[in-house]
């Protein structure tokens, strides 16, 4: 049979090879199914994660209240966020409900609250722009590196759906000691800046101002607190560069060399991005 020019003949499958092809296809399908069943998923539907979710939802609401000068409501909702931050961790430890998704979303909720309030308070002029830049810069640098760690350590196939499936653990970031202290100091500073307008002009604020007379009153104490937060923010960002076990690759099947390569590239990304943000903050402060 002659084949027209430009048209390749279709390969013919011999009848005796047809069963072999069907067996190969079935074997591949079964193998993919078994591999999918071997991937461990966590039970992420528990009370601590629910409280963390409510804290995520509260963050933009507090920012809205701050921008529209509803200071009392903002202070109350901020107090709720702080209380749930303590309670959900205690419940998770007490009843062994700790999950990888919780270890990711819990600090994410804190950072979302910090980010939104930092931006809103800077817009309101209640927080220096250079300090807001430093706080946000550290979080952005950590977020970039965390996304890299997540993608690089994700088991194949690396799809967008699997990237956002936090029940599929691949990497675990362990907050450093100074990072935990810095987060607490940042929240304390942001909480104070959020609360002061709610008690402005009242007897409580006058009492606090008198108690802080040695530090120059409330304004002097706030200036000192801003410098402390700036210092611990720089220290905490650098701690993820020199702390050996700050990041743990959980993906099975990766060699020690592959894990080391992922960690090295993540630190390089973190260092470059954080150094850039630190330079911008120094420029704004000068």
C-alpha positions, 0 to 999 in steps of 0.5 A: 500500500502506498502512503501519501507524501507527508503522512506517516503510517500509523504503527500497527500493534501485533495481536500477540502483544496486545495482552502484554500492553494491557497488563503493563497499563494495568500495572502502572495504574495499580502502582500509581494508586498504591503510591497515592495511598502511601502518602500520609495525610493528617487530620487537620479538622480540630479545635486548635486549627479552628481557633487559628482560623478565627484569628486569621479572619479577625486580622483584616477586621482589626485593620479595618477598625484601626483605619476607621478609628474604632479604637475600642473595638480594635483593642477588644478584637486584638485581645481576642486574637492574643487569647486564642493564640495562647489557648490553641497552642495549649489545647494542641499540646494538652490533647496531642492535636499538634499538626504540621498544618497547625505549625504553618497556619498558627504563625501565619495567623500571627504574621497576618495580624502583624502585617495588617496592623503594621501597615494600618498603624503606619498609615495612621502615623502611629508607627514609624515607617522605617520600623514598619518596613523592617518588620514587614521586610523580615516577614516577606523574606521568611515567606519567600524562603518558606515557599521555596522550602515547600516547593523544593521538598514537595513530593512529586508530582509538584502541582499547585493543588499539592503545594497548597495541600497542607495536610501533605507535610514536606518541610517544617520550620522550627521558630528559633528562640529569639524569633519567638521572643521577637514575635512576642515583643512585636505583638506587645508593641503593636498591641500597645499602639492599638490600645493607647488611643482607646484609653487616650484622655482617660485616668488609666492612660494618665496613671500609666504615663506617671508610672513610666515617668522615669522613661519619659512617660508613655512616649519615651517608653514607646520610643524605647520599645520601638528600638528594642523591637527593631533590634530583635527583628534583625536578630531573629531574621539572622537566626534562621541563617545560622541556626542548624535545625531551624528548617527540617525537610520531612519528605521521604526518599530525599538523600542527605545531599539533596536536603542539604542543597535545599537548605543551603539555597533557602538560606541564600534566598532568605539572606539576600531578601532580608538584607535588601529590606534591612537596607531600605529600612535604614535608608528610610530611618536616616 
